[in-house]
């Protein structure tokens, strides 16, 4: 922890004094060249003097090349850190936006579906499937995870009056505004009023506007975390259970 703090302080100091450090790096080789040139100037042999000047200039040029390489690598390092940090910020912000999406588009519809499925017994059948066994989410996988008896039972429930009654109750409780085709009838003898609801349009409407829409919203939500466009660590772990 102390090393990390020292490292961050060092980086801040270097970034704050970039101009001074650059001037210093340029001045040092030039100063060395001037000192060496003055020292060599005392030599009586002109050829020896020129040869030494040549070698010194080559050394200084090499130092400049090395310094330029170090600066380029340093700039690349800083740029990479900045890009990584920016990507992390974008992923965190995306996760925060998706948490609101989850609340508005998934959580409410999930409560509706769970209520209906608990009322009619569908949830009991689906809970017999282990979560870890669900991978492909297609019809072939469903047929392999549910027995023929369970599949037949699901079809019976879906076409039953009990299922329609549970949807009607959910429509009132959660204010779903489903398009219900209802007809009022009056018994001529008893004068009692009865309301008959077309169950097939009701069930089809519930499945398409609530269940299928919920599944599409969940797929959209999950794709962002599957492909790492959002940071899953921002959200509660219960989201992914």
C-alpha positions as protocol buffer text, in pm:
chain_id: "A"
residue {
  index: 1
  type: UNK
  ca { x: 0 y: 0 z: 0 }
}
residue {
  index: 2
  type: UNK
  ca { x: 286 y: 239 z: 89 }
}
residue {
  index: 3
  type: UNK
  ca { x: 469 y: 152 z: -234 }
}
residue {
  index: 4
  type: UNK
  ca { x: 156 y: 227 z: -435 }
}
residue {
  index: 5
  type: UNK
  ca { x: 118 y: 570 z: -270 }
}
residue {
  index: 6
  type: UNK
  ca { x: 484 y: 650 z: -331 }
}
residue {
  index: 7
  type: UNK
  ca { x: 450 y: 537 z: -693 }
}
residue {
  index: 8
  type: UNK
  ca { x: 149 y: 764 z: -746 }
}
residue {
  index: 9
  type: UNK
  ca { x: 328 y: 1059 z: -582 }
}
residue {
  index: 10
  type: UNK
  ca { x: 629 y: 998 z: -805 }
}
residue {
  index: 11
  type: UNK
  ca { x: 412 y: 994 z: -1115 }
}
residue {
  index: 12
  type: UNK
  ca { x: 239 y: 1318 z: -1012 }
}
residue {
  index: 13
  type: UNK
  ca { x: 573 y: 1488 z: -950 }
}
residue {
  index: 14
  type: UNK
  ca { x: 711 y: 1378 z: -1288 }
}
residue {
  index: 15
  type: UNK
  ca { x: 399 y: 1493 z: -1470 }
}
residue {
  index: 16
  type: UNK
  ca { x: 402 y: 1826 z: -1287 }
}
residue {
  index: 17
  type: UNK
  ca { x: 768 y: 1896 z: -1373 }
}
residue {
  index: 18
  type: UNK
  ca { x: 776 y: 1759 z: -1728 }
}
residue {
  index: 19
  type: UNK
  ca { x: 922 y: 2077 z: -1878 }
}
residue {
  index: 20
  type: UNK
  ca { x: 1200 y: 2099 z: -1622 }
}
residue {
  index: 21
  type: UNK
  ca { x: 1293 y: 1733 z: -1664 }
}
residue {
  index: 22
  type: UNK
  ca { x: 1301 y: 1767 z: -2045 }
}
residue {
  index: 23
  type: UNK
  ca { x: 1532 y: 2070 z: -2027 }
}
residue {
  index: 24
  type: UNK
  ca { x: 1752 y: 1887 z: -1779 }
}
residue {
  index: 25
  type: UNK
  ca { x: 1780 y: 1581 z: -2004 }
}
residue {
  index: 26
  type: UNK
  ca { x: 1881 y: 1799 z: -2300 }
}
residue {
  index: 27
  type: UNK
  ca { x: 2122 y: 2019 z: -2102 }
}
residue {
  index: 28
  type: UNK
  ca { x: 2323 y: 1737 z: -1945 }
}
residue {
  index: 29
  type: UNK
  ca { x: 2454 y: 1587 z: -2275 }
}
residue {
  index: 30
  type: UNK
  ca { x: 2531 y: 1937 z: -2407 }
}
residue {
  index: 31
  type: UNK
  ca { x: 2720 y: 2021 z: -2088 }
}
residue {
  index: 32
  type: UNK
  ca { x: 2919 y: 1698 z: -2116 }
}
residue {
  index: 33
  type: UNK
  ca { x: 3001 y: 1783 z: -2476 }
}
residue {
  index: 34
  type: UNK
  ca { x: 3123 y: 2134 z: -2386 }
}
residue {
  index: 35
  type: UNK
  ca { x: 3338 y: 2006 z: -2099 }
}
residue {
  index: 36
  type: UNK
  ca { x: 3490 y: 1730 z: -2310 }
}
residue {
  index: 37
  type: UNK
  ca { x: 3549 y: 1969 z: -2600 }
}
residue {
  index: 38
  type: UNK
  ca { x: 3727 y: 2214 z: -2370 }
}
residue {
  index: 39
  type: UNK
  ca { x: 3937 y: 1935 z: -2226 }
}
residue {
  index: 40
  type: UNK
  ca { x: 4029 y: 1806 z: -2568 }
}
residue {
  index: 41
  type: UNK
  ca { x: 4112 y: 2156 z: -2683 }
}
residue {
  index: 42
  type: UNK
  ca { x: 4433 y: 2135 z: -2482 }
}
residue {
  index: 43
  type: UNK
  ca { x: 4555 y: 1854 z: -2705 }
}
residue {
  index: 44
  type: UNK
  ca { x: 4831 y: 1955 z: -2949 }
}
residue {
  index: 45
  type: UNK
  ca { x: 4745 y: 1701 z: -3217 }
}
residue {
  index: 46
  type: UNK
  ca { x: 4467 y: 1828 z: -3444 }
}
residue {
  index: 47
  type: UNK
  ca { x: 4385 y: 1480 z: -3582 }
}
residue {
  index: 48
  type: UNK
  ca { x: 4360 y: 1337 z: -3235 }
}
residue {
  index: 49
  type: UNK
  ca { x: 4142 y: 1626 z: -3136 }
}
residue {
  index: 50
  type: UNK
  ca { x: 3902 y: 1577 z: -3428 }
}
residue {
  index: 51
  type: UNK
  ca { x: 3888 y: 1204 z: -3364 }
}
residue {
  index: 52
  type: UNK
  ca { x: 3797 y: 1258 z: -3001 }
}
residue {
  index: 53
  type: UNK
  ca { x: 3534 y: 1515 z: -3096 }
}
residue {
  index: 54
  type: UNK
  ca { x: 3385 y: 1261 z: -3339 }
}
residue {
  index: 55
  type: UNK
  ca { x: 3366 y: 990 z: -3072 }
}
residue {
  index: 56
  type: UNK
  ca { x: 3214 y: 1227 z: -2819 }
}
residue {
  index: 57
  type: UNK
  ca { x: 2953 y: 1345 z: -3070 }
}
residue {
  index: 58
  type: UNK
  ca { x: 2863 y: 983 z: -3142 }
}
residue {
  index: 59
  type: UNK
  ca { x: 2825 y: 912 z: -2772 }
}
residue {
  index: 60
  type: UNK
  ca { x: 2607 y: 1219 z: -2721 }
}
residue {
  index: 61
  type: UNK
  ca { x: 2397 y: 1128 z: -3027 }
}
residue {
  index: 62
  type: UNK
  ca { x: 2350 y: 780 z: -2883 }
}
residue {
  index: 63
  type: UNK
  ca { x: 2244 y: 935 z: -2552 }
}
residue {
  index: 64
  type: UNK
  ca { x: 1988 y: 1151 z: -2734 }
}
residue {
  index: 65
  type: UNK
  ca { x: 1854 y: 844 z: -2917 }
}
residue {
  index: 66
  type: UNK
  ca { x: 1828 y: 650 z: -2592 }
}
residue {
  index: 67
  type: UNK
  ca { x: 1663 y: 950 z: -2424 }
}
residue {
  index: 68
  type: UNK
  ca { x: 1414 y: 984 z: -2710 }
}
residue {
  index: 69
  type: UNK
  ca { x: 1333 y: 616 z: -2689 }
}
residue {
  index: 70
  type: UNK
  ca { x: 1281 y: 639 z: -2312 }
}
residue {
  index: 71
  type: UNK
  ca { x: 1053 y: 940 z: -2356 }
}
residue {
  index: 72
  type: UNK
  ca { x: 856 y: 766 z: -2632 }
}
residue {
  index: 73
  type: UNK
  ca { x: 811 y: 455 z: -2417 }
}
residue {
  index: 74
  type: UNK
  ca { x: 710 y: 673 z: -2123 }
}
residue {
  index: 75
  type: UNK
  ca { x: 452 y: 856 z: -2334 }
}
residue {
  index: 76
  type: UNK
  ca { x: 316 y: 525 z: -2457 }
}
residue {
  index: 77
  type: UNK
  ca { x: 290 y: 404 z: -2097 }
}
residue {
  index: 78
  type: UNK
  ca { x: 102 y: 716 z: -1989 }
}
residue {
  index: 79
  type: UNK
  ca { x: -125 y: 700 z: -2294 }
}
residue {
  index: 80
  type: UNK
  ca { x: -202 y: 332 z: -2230 }
}
residue {
  index: 81
  type: UNK
  ca { x: -283 y: 402 z: -1864 }
}
residue {
  index: 82
  type: UNK
  ca { x: -512 y: 685 z: -1971 }
}
residue {
  index: 83
  type: UNK
  ca { x: -690 y: 464 z: -2227 }
}
residue {
  index: 84
  type: UNK
  ca { x: -733 y: 182 z: -1975 }
}
residue {
  index: 85
  type: UNK
  ca { x: -868 y: 424 z: -1715 }
}
residue {
  index: 86
  type: UNK
  ca { x: -1108 y: 576 z: -1967 }
}
residue {
  index: 87
  type: UNK
  ca { x: -1232 y: 229 z: -2066 }
}
residue {
  index: 88
  type: UNK
  ca { x: -1287 y: 140 z: -1699 }
}
residue {
  index: 89
  type: UNK
  ca { x: -1485 y: 460 z: -1646 }
}
residue {
  index: 90
  type: UNK
  ca { x: -1704 y: 383 z: -1949 }
}
residue {
  index: 91
  type: UNK
  ca { x: -1763 y: 25 z: -1826 }
}
residue {
  index: 92
  type: UNK
  ca { x: -1856 y: 146 z: -1478 }
}
residue {
  index: 93
  type: UNK
  ca { x: -2095 y: 408 z: -1616 }
}
residue {
  index: 94
  type: UNK
  ca { x: -2252 y: 148 z: -1846 }
}
residue {
  index: 95
  type: UNK
  ca { x: -2306 y: -85 z: -1549 }
}
residue {
  index: 96
  type: UNK
  ca { x: -2473 y: 196 z: -1353 }
}
residue {
  index: 97
  type: UNK
  ca { x: -2703 y: 273 z: -1648 }
}
residue {
  index: 98
  type: UNK
  ca { x: -2787 y: -97 z: -1681 }
}
residue {
  index: 99
  type: UNK
  ca { x: -2880 y: -120 z: -1313 }
}
residue {
  index: 100
  type: UNK
  ca { x: -3150 y: 139 z: -1383 }
}
residue {
  index: 101
  type: UNK
  ca { x: -3253 y: -56 z: -1694 }
}
residue {
  index: 102
  type: UNK
  ca { x: -3279 y: -371 z: -1481 }
}
residue {
  index: 103
  type: UNK
  ca { x: -3507 y: -193 z: -1234 }
}
residue {
  index: 104
  type: UNK
  ca { x: -3735 y: -42 z: -1498 }
}
residue {
  index: 105
  type: UNK
  ca { x: -3755 y: -318 z: -1760 }
}
residue {
  index: 106
  type: UNK
  ca { x: -3675 y: -648 z: -1590 }
}
residue {
  index: 107
  type: UNK
  ca { x: -3759 y: -640 z: -1221 }
}
residue {
  index: 108
  type: UNK
  ca { x: -4121 y: -536 z: -1262 }
}
residue {
  index: 109
  type: UNK
  ca { x: -4197 y: -785 z: -1539 }
}
residue {
  index: 110
  type: UNK
  ca { x: -4017 y: -1059 z: -1346 }
}
residue {
  index: 111
  type: UNK
  ca { x: -4246 y: -998 z: -1046 }
}
residue {
  index: 112
  type: UNK
  ca { x: -4551 y: -1033 z: -1272 }
}
residue {
  index: 113
  type: UNK
  ca { x: -4431 y: -1355 z: -1434 }
}
residue {
  index: 114
  type: UNK
  ca { x: -4331 y: -1506 z: -1099 }
}
residue {
  index: 115
  type: UNK
  ca { x: -4671 y: -1423 z: -950 }
}
residue {
  index: 116
  type: UNK
  ca { x: -4860 y: -1592 z: -1235 }
}
residue {
  index: 117
  type: UNK
  ca { x: -4629 y: -1894 z: -1253 }
}
residue {
  index: 118
  type: UNK
  ca { x: -4653 y: -1952 z: -877 }
}
residue {
  index: 119
  type: UNK
  ca { x: -5033 y: -1936 z: -888 }
}
residue {
  index: 120
  type: UNK
  ca { x: -5067 y: -2203 z: -1158 }
}
residue {
  index: 121
  type: UNK
  ca { x: -4778 y: -2433 z: -1060 }
}
residue {
  index: 122
  type: UNK
  ca { x: -4548 y: -2361 z: -1353 }
}
residue {
  index: 123
  type: UNK
  ca { x: -4274 y: -2239 z: -1118 }
}
residue {
  index: 124
  type: UNK
  ca { x: -4266 y: -2573 z: -937 }
}
residue {
  index: 125
  type: UNK
  ca { x: -4198 y: -2752 z: -1265 }
}
residue {
  index: 126
  type: UNK
  ca { x: -3931 y: -2505 z: -1382 }
}
residue {
  index: 127
  type: UNK
  ca { x: -3748 y: -2513 z: -1049 }
}
residue {
  index: 128
  type: UNK
  ca { x: -3676 y: -2882 z: -1103 }
}
residue {
  index: 129
  type: UNK
  ca { x: -3422 y: -2770 z: -1365 }
}
residue {
  index: 130
  type: UNK
  ca { x: -3071 y: -2702 z: -1235 }
}
residue {
  index: 131
  type: UNK
  ca { x: -2946 y: -2355 z: -1328 }
}
residue {
  index: 132
  type: UNK
  ca { x: -2600 y: -2487 z: -1418 }
}
residue {
  index: 133
  type: UNK
  ca { x: -2757 y: -2721 z: -1676 }
}
residue {
  index: 134
  type: UNK
  ca { x: -2908 y: -2432 z: -1874 }
}
residue {
  index: 135
  type: UNK
  ca { x: -2659 y: -2326 z: -2141 }
}
residue {
  index: 136
  type: UNK
  ca { x: -2815 y: -2300 z: -2488 }
}
residue {
  index: 137
  type: UNK
  ca { x: -3168 y: -2189 z: -2390 }
}
residue {
  index: 138
  type: UNK
  ca { x: -3327 y: -2353 z: -2693 }
}
residue {
  index: 139
  type: UNK
  ca { x: -3608 y: -2604 z: -2748 }
}
residue {
  index: 140
  type: UNK
  ca { x: -3369 y: -2898 z: -2778 }
}
residue {
  index: 141
  type: UNK
  ca { x: -3215 y: -2822 z: -2440 }
}
residue {
  index: 142
  type: UNK
  ca { x: -3560 y: -2772 z: -2283 }
}
residue {
  index: 143
  type: UNK
  ca { x: -3672 y: -3114 z: -2406 }
}
residue {
  index: 144
  type: UNK
  ca { x: -3361 y: -3272 z: -2256 }
}
residue {
  index: 145
  type: UNK
  ca { x: -3404 y: -3103 z: -1917 }
}
residue {
  index: 146
  type: UNK
  ca { x: -3780 y: -3162 z: -1876 }
}
residue {
  index: 147
  type: UNK
  ca { x: -3948 y: -3499 z: -1880 }
}
residue {
  index: 148
  type: UNK
  ca { x: -4231 y: -3568 z: -2130 }
}
residue {
  index: 149
  type: UNK
  ca { x: -4476 y: -3560 z: -1837 }
}
residue {
  index: 150
  type: UNK
  ca { x: -4356 y: -3212 z: -1728 }
}
residue {
  index: 151
  type: UNK
  ca { x: -4377 y: -3079 z: -2083 }
}
residue {
  index: 152
  type: UNK
  ca { x: -4730 y: -3209 z: -2120 }
}
residue {
  index: 153
  type: UNK
  ca { x: -4826 y: -3060 z: -1785 }
}
residue {
  index: 154
  type: UNK
  ca { x: -4695 y: -2719 z: -1894 }
}
residue {
  index: 155
  type: UNK
  ca { x: -4908 y: -2731 z: -2210 }
}
residue {
  index: 156
  type: UNK
  ca { x: -5218 y: -2818 z: -2006 }
}
residue {
  index: 157
  type: UNK
  ca { x: -5156 y: -2532 z: -1764 }
}
residue {
  index: 158
  type: UNK
  ca { x: -5101 y: -2284 z: -2046 }
}
residue {
  index: 159
  type: UNK
  ca { x: -5440 y: -2370 z: -2199 }
}
residue {
  index: 160
  type: UNK
  ca { x: -5628 y: -2383 z: -1867 }
}
residue {
  index: 161
  type: UNK
  ca { x: -5884 y: -2147 z: -1716 }
}
residue {
  index: 162
  type: UNK
  ca { x: -5666 y: -2129 z: -1404 }
}
residue {
  index: 163
  type: UNK
  ca { x: -5385 y: -1972 z: -1606 }
}
residue {
  index: 164
  type: UNK
  ca { x: -5623 y: -1713 z: -1752 }
}
residue {
  index: 165
  type: UNK
  ca { x: -5757 y: -1631 z: -1404 }
}
residue {
  index: 166
  type: UNK
  ca { x: -5404 y: -1580 z: -1271 }
}
residue {
  index: 167
  type: UNK
  ca { x: -5329 y: -1342 z: -1561 }
}
residue {
  index: 168
  type: UNK
  ca { x: -5648 y: -1146 z: -1490 }
}
residue {
  index: 169
  type: UNK
  ca { x: -5549 y: -1115 z: -1124 }
}
residue {
  index: 170
  type: UNK
  ca { x: -5199 y: -999 z: -1220 }
}
residue {
  index: 171
  type: UNK
  ca { x: -5348 y: -749 z: -1463 }
}
residue {
  index: 172
  type: UNK
  ca { x: -5538 y: -587 z: -1176 }
}
residue {
  index: 173
  type: UNK
  ca { x: -5259 y: -609 z: -916 }
}
residue {
  index: 174
  type: UNK
  ca { x: -4975 y: -483 z: -1136 }
}
residue {
  index: 175
  type: UNK
  ca { x: -5186 y: -264 z: -1367 }
}
residue {
  index: 176
  type: UNK
  ca { x: -5063 y: -431 z: -1683 }
}
residue {
  index: 177
  type: UNK
  ca { x: -5327 y: -276 z: -1912 }
}
residue {
  index: 178
  type: UNK
  ca { x: -5362 y: -598 z: -2110 }
}
residue {
  index: 179
  type: UNK
  ca { x: -5609 y: -589 z: -2397 }
}
residue {
  index: 180
  type: UNK
  ca { x: -5884 y: -809 z: -2254 }
}
residue {
  index: 181
  type: UNK
  ca { x: -6165 y: -924 z: -2480 }
}
residue {
  index: 182
  type: UNK
  ca { x: -6460 y: -952 z: -2238 }
}
residue {
  index: 183
  type: UNK
  ca { x: -6832 y: -998 z: -2306 }
}
residue {
  index: 184
  type: UNK
  ca { x: -7110 y: -931 z: -2059 }
}
residue {
  index: 185
  type: UNK
  ca { x: -7405 y: -1173 z: -2045 }
}
residue {
  index: 186
  type: UNK
  ca { x: -7730 y: -1150 z: -1847 }
}
residue {
  index: 187
  type: UNK
  ca { x: -7924 y: -1453 z: -1735 }
}
residue {
  index: 188
  type: UNK
  ca { x: -8285 y: -1387 z: -1838 }
}
residue {
  index: 189
  type: UNK
  ca { x: -8428 y: -1591 z: -1550 }
}
residue {
  index: 190
  type: UNK
  ca { x: -8210 y: -1475 z: -1262 }
}
residue {
  index: 191
  type: UNK
  ca { x: -8107 y: -1140 z: -1416 }
}
residue {
  index: 192
  type: UNK
  ca { x: -7752 y: -1207 z: -1298 }
}
residue {
  index: 193
  type: UNK
  ca { x: -7466 y: -1059 z: -1494 }
}
residue {
  index: 194
  type: UNK
  ca { x: -7170 y: -1269 z: -1594 }
}
residue {
  index: 195
  type: UNK
  ca { x: -6854 y: -1163 z: -1778 }
}
residue {
  index: 196
  type: UNK
  ca { x: -6695 y: -1405 z: -2018 }
}
residue {
  index: 197
  type: UNK
  ca { x: -6330 y: -1346 z: -2112 }
}
residue {
  index: 198
  type: UNK
  ca { x: -6171 y: -1490 z: -2425 }
}
residue {
  index: 199
  type: UNK
  ca { x: -5888 y: -1690 z: -2270 }
}
residue {
  index: 200
  type: UNK
  ca { x: -5679 y: -1751 z: -2583 }
}
residue {
  index: 201
  type: UNK
  ca { x: -5618 y: -1381 z: -2671 }
}
residue {
  index: 202
  type: UNK
  ca { x: -5555 y: -1310 z: -2302 }
}
residue {
  index: 203
  type: UNK
  ca { x: -5290 y: -1582 z: -2271 }
}
residue {
  index: 204
  type: UNK
  ca { x: -5127 y: -1493 z: -2605 }
}
residue {
  index: 205
  type: UNK
  ca { x: -5118 y: -1126 z: -2507 }
}
residue {
  index: 206
  type: UNK
  ca { x: -4960 y: -1204 z: -2170 }
}
residue {
  index: 207
  type: UNK
  ca { x: -4694 y: -1429 z: -2323 }
}
residue {
  index: 208
  type: UNK
  ca { x: -4600 y: -1181 z: -2597 }
}
residue {
  index: 209
  type: UNK
  ca { x: -4615 y: -851 z: -2406 }
}
residue {
  index: 210
  type: UNK
  ca { x: -4482 y: -972 z: -2070 }
}
residue {
  index: 211
  type: UNK
  ca { x: -4295 y: -1304 z: -2088 }
}
residue {
  index: 212
  type: UNK
  ca { x: -4126 y: -1269 z: -2428 }
}
residue {
  index: 213
  type: UNK
  ca { x: -4047 y: -903 z: -2366 }
}
residue {
  index: 214
  type: UNK
  ca { x: -3892 y: -996 z: -2031 }
}
residue {
  index: 215
  type: UNK
  ca { x: -3670 y: -1257 z: -2198 }
}
residue {
  index: 216
  type: UNK
  ca { x: -3556 y: -1008 z: -2463 }
}
residue {
  index: 217
  type: UNK
  ca { x: -3475 y: -748 z: -2196 }
}
residue {
  index: 218
  type: UNK
  ca { x: -3276 y: -1004 z: -1997 }
}
residue {
  index: 219
  type: UNK
  ca { x: -3080 y: -1103 z: -2307 }
}
residue {
  index: 220
  type: UNK
  ca { x: -2999 y: -737 z: -2381 }
}
residue {
  index: 221
  type: UNK
  ca { x: -2890 y: -688 z: -2019 }
}
residue {
  index: 222
  type: UNK
  ca { x: -2671 y: -998 z: -2013 }
}
residue {
  index: 223
  type: UNK
  ca { x: -2495 y: -929 z: -2345 }
}
residue {
  index: 224
  type: UNK
  ca { x: -2319 y: -623 z: -2203 }
}
residue {
  index: 225
  type: UNK
  ca { x: -2157 y: -828 z: -1927 }
}
residue {
  index: 226
  type: UNK
  ca { x: -2086 y: -1129 z: -2146 }
}
residue {
  index: 227
  type: UNK
  ca { x: -1884 y: -912 z: -2386 }
}
residue {
  index: 228
  type: UNK
  ca { x: -1732 y: -692 z: -2110 }
}
residue {
  index: 229
  type: UNK
  ca { x: -1881 y: -363 z: -2226 }
}
residue {
  index: 230
  type: UNK
  ca { x: -1999 y: -313 z: -1866 }
}
residue {
  index: 231
  type: UNK
  ca { x: -1824 y: -380 z: -1536 }
}
residue {
  index: 232
  type: UNK
  ca { x: -2007 y: -657 z: -1349 }
}
residue {
  index: 233
  type: UNK
  ca { x: -1825 y: -577 z: -1021 }
}
residue {
  index: 234
  type: UNK
  ca { x: -2029 y: -255 z: -993 }
}
residue {
  index: 235
  type: UNK
  ca { x: -2357 y: -444 z: -949 }
}
residue {
  index: 236
  type: UNK
  ca { x: -2470 y: -663 z: -664 }
}
residue {
  index: 237
  type: UNK
  ca { x: -2373 y: -1028 z: -707 }
}
residue {
  index: 238
  type: UNK
  ca { x: -2740 y: -1124 z: -666 }
}
residue {
  index: 239
  type: UNK
  ca { x: -2801 y: -986 z: -1017 }
}
residue {
  index: 240
  type: UNK
  ca { x: -2609 y: -1277 z: -1165 }
}
residue {
  index: 241
  type: UNK
  ca { x: -2737 y: -1562 z: -949 }
}
